[in-house]
């Protein structure tokens, strides 16, 4: 049985469970693949999370990207 994956797209704004040390809770997706690249909207810090970790830590999608979802294989 395949578990449905969260569709991340470049430009999406997401809220994570725990705040960043700078106090920010919202992040923007800048890279999509096996790893998800996130940039803190408060301080600009960039982090890379494995897709499974990003899915687990994401609480809500604040705003979808304007270009729509990136098509993913699978």
C-alpha positions, -999 to +999 in steps of 0.1 A: +000+000+000+014+034-010+010+063+014-001+095-004+026+122-004+021+158+004+025+178-028+051+205-023+056+231-050+083+258-053+069+290-039+045+273-014+044+289+021+041+263+049+039+264+087+060+239+107+052+224+141+080+241+160+093+277+155+127+284+142+152+298+168+146+333+153+109+330+162+096+325+127+071+297+120+065+302+082+087+289+055+088+291+017+096+261-004+125+268-028+135+233-039+114+201-045+128+166-050+138+138-027+147+166-003+126+197+003+144+231+005+128+256+029+137+293+036+126+310+068+105+340+060+117+358+092+155+355+090+161+340+055+179+309+068+178+280+043+175+244+054+171+211+036+148+184+050+142+149+037+107+147+021+094+124+048+107+147+075+092+178+058+058+160+055+059+151+092+068+186+104+044+205+082+012+216+100-004+237+073+000+251+038-004+289+044-004+298+007+000+278-025+024+290-052+010+310-080+023+287-107+005+256-093+018+223-081+050+208-095+043+175-113+061+147-095+068+112-107+056+081-089 
